[in-house]
Amino acid sequence: ILAQAVLSRTGLSLARHPAMEAQVQALHRMAESDWAHQETCYVTLLKILGNIVDHPSEAKFRHLKTSNAALKAKVFDLPGALEFLLACGFVQADDALDCPGGADQIAMAKDRLKKHADDEKMNELRRERDARIAEEKAKSKKDPFTCHHQLATTEEEKEAIRKELERDRLELEAELAHRGPTQASKATDLKFGASEGDTSFLKKAAADAKRAAFAAHADSAQLLDPAPIRGLTTSLHVRRRA
């Protein structure tokens, strides 16, 4: 089906171009492997075919040893790669491949391979993008912290926030104990010990702590305000003159 679709766009017939059909089918089989092996194979094949196109009279570029360790790992171990070279006009003899075909035929196969490699690269980029989106969605559902960039995004940062809130709570309790129960504010009724995964307590605890600190500051300001003392001193002076 893939081969027919490719050829239909160019107005060619599968029956009249069996070599092209074989190339497309081989490329389709190569695309079933993981991208890392595909990419290495495509780069190597393009170099092999490019050397033949650029140096058509050089026999060394037309001869490949299938037993070569580097070629085996990069090309021949990938399913479909050997079939593609055979469809390009290479002939297999024992542990070697030779290319007696013309440079024009190899150039067409090279262009077809490059188009296929570019398409597969774009498919891989789309797969990576979709995987990142799915991962972020899963994290957002599991941990609301990932929904807000202004909040912590790692376990270390979240743990640091919890410790900071705990220190604030202890300091506030110590201050209230020093001031005595009569000056305690209702705003100091903090709710801690929320279950794991529940992050609403962080915002509420921070807001309660701010309100409690404001109340404590207001109480301290009233104790230190010299205005009432000045008023009392003035009243005593008036009484003495009278």
BELWO-V850644 format. One record per pair of residues at least 4 apart in sequence whose C-alpha atoms are under 7 Angstrom apart, sorted by the first residue. I is the first residue (numbers start at 1). GAP is how many residues later the second one is. If there is no record, write none. Layout:
BEGIN
i=I gap=GAP
i=I gap=GAP
END
This chain:
BEGIN
i=1 gap=4
i=2 gap=4
i=3 gap=4
i=3 gap=18
i=3 gap=21
i=3 gap=22
i=4 gap=4
i=4 gap=10
i=5 gap=4
i=7 gap=4
i=7 gap=5
i=7 gap=6
i=8 gap=4
i=13 gap=4
i=14 gap=4
i=14 gap=7
i=17 gap=4
i=18 gap=4
i=19 gap=4
i=19 gap=68
i=20 gap=4
i=21 gap=4
i=22 gap=4
i=22 gap=65
i=23 gap=4
i=23 gap=61
i=23 gap=64
i=23 gap=65
i=24 gap=4
i=25 gap=4
i=26 gap=4
i=26 gap=54
i=26 gap=55
i=26 gap=57
i=26 gap=58
i=27 gap=4
i=27 gap=53
i=27 gap=57
i=28 gap=4
i=29 gap=50
i=29 gap=51
i=30 gap=8
i=30 gap=48
i=30 gap=49
i=30 gap=50
i=30 gap=51
i=31 gap=7
i=33 gap=4
i=33 gap=5
i=34 gap=4
i=35 gap=4
i=36 gap=4
i=37 gap=4
i=38 gap=4
i=39 gap=4
i=40 gap=4
i=40 gap=34
i=41 gap=4
i=41 gap=33
i=41 gap=34
i=42 gap=4
i=42 gap=75
i=43 gap=4
i=44 gap=4
i=45 gap=4
i=46 gap=4
i=46 gap=64
i=47 gap=4
i=48 gap=4
i=49 gap=4
i=49 gap=57
i=49 gap=61
i=50 gap=4
i=51 gap=4
i=51 gap=10
i=52 gap=4
i=52 gap=9
i=52 gap=10
i=52 gap=51
i=53 gap=50
i=53 gap=53
i=53 gap=54
i=56 gap=47
i=59 gap=4
i=62 gap=36
i=62 gap=37
i=63 gap=34
i=63 gap=35
i=63 gap=36
i=64 gap=32
i=64 gap=33
i=64 gap=34
i=65 gap=30
i=65 gap=31
i=65 gap=32
i=66 gap=5
i=66 gap=6
i=66 gap=29
i=66 gap=30
i=66 gap=31
i=67 gap=5
i=67 gap=28
i=68 gap=4
i=69 gap=4
i=70 gap=4
i=71 gap=4
i=71 gap=5
i=72 gap=4
i=72 gap=5
i=73 gap=4
i=75 gap=6
i=76 gap=5
i=76 gap=6
i=80 gap=4
i=81 gap=4
i=82 gap=4
i=83 gap=4
i=84 gap=4
i=85 gap=4
i=85 gap=5
i=86 gap=4
i=86 gap=5
i=88 gap=18
i=88 gap=21
i=89 gap=10
i=89 gap=12
i=90 gap=7
i=90 gap=8
i=90 gap=9
i=90 gap=10
i=91 gap=6
i=91 gap=7
i=91 gap=8
i=92 gap=4
i=92 gap=5
i=92 gap=6
i=93 gap=4
i=101 gap=4
i=102 gap=4
i=103 gap=4
i=104 gap=4
i=105 gap=4
i=106 gap=4
i=107 gap=4
i=108 gap=4
i=109 gap=4
i=110 gap=4
i=111 gap=4
i=112 gap=4
i=113 gap=4
i=114 gap=4
i=115 gap=4
i=116 gap=4
i=117 gap=4
i=118 gap=4
i=119 gap=4
i=120 gap=4
i=121 gap=4
i=122 gap=4
i=123 gap=4
i=124 gap=4
i=125 gap=4
i=126 gap=4
i=127 gap=4
i=128 gap=4
i=129 gap=4
i=130 gap=4
i=131 gap=4
i=132 gap=4
i=133 gap=4
i=134 gap=4
i=135 gap=4
i=136 gap=4
i=137 gap=4
i=138 gap=4
i=139 gap=4
i=139 gap=7
i=140 gap=4
i=140 gap=6
i=140 gap=7
i=143 gap=54
i=145 gap=6
i=145 gap=7
i=145 gap=8
i=146 gap=7
i=152 gap=5
i=152 gap=6
i=153 gap=4
i=154 gap=4
i=155 gap=4
i=156 gap=4
i=157 gap=4
i=158 gap=4
i=159 gap=4
i=160 gap=4
i=161 gap=4
i=162 gap=4
i=163 gap=4
i=164 gap=4
i=165 gap=4
i=166 gap=4
i=167 gap=4
i=168 gap=4
i=169 gap=4
i=170 gap=4
i=171 gap=4
i=172 gap=4
i=173 gap=4
i=174 gap=4
i=175 gap=4
i=176 gap=4
i=176 gap=8
i=179 gap=4
i=180 gap=4
i=187 gap=21
i=187 gap=24
i=187 gap=25
i=188 gap=20
i=188 gap=24
i=190 gap=15
i=190 gap=18
i=191 gap=14
i=192 gap=9
i=194 gap=4
i=194 gap=7
i=200 gap=4
i=201 gap=4
i=202 gap=4
i=203 gap=4
i=204 gap=4
i=205 gap=4
i=206 gap=4
i=207 gap=4
i=208 gap=4
i=209 gap=4
i=210 gap=4
i=211 gap=4
i=212 gap=4
i=213 gap=4
i=214 gap=4
i=215 gap=4
i=216 gap=4
i=217 gap=4
i=218 gap=4
i=219 gap=4
i=220 gap=4
i=221 gap=4
i=226 gap=4
i=227 gap=4
i=228 gap=4
i=229 gap=4
i=230 gap=4
i=231 gap=4
i=232 gap=4
i=233 gap=4
i=234 gap=4
i=235 gap=4
i=236 gap=4
i=237 gap=4
i=238 gap=4
END
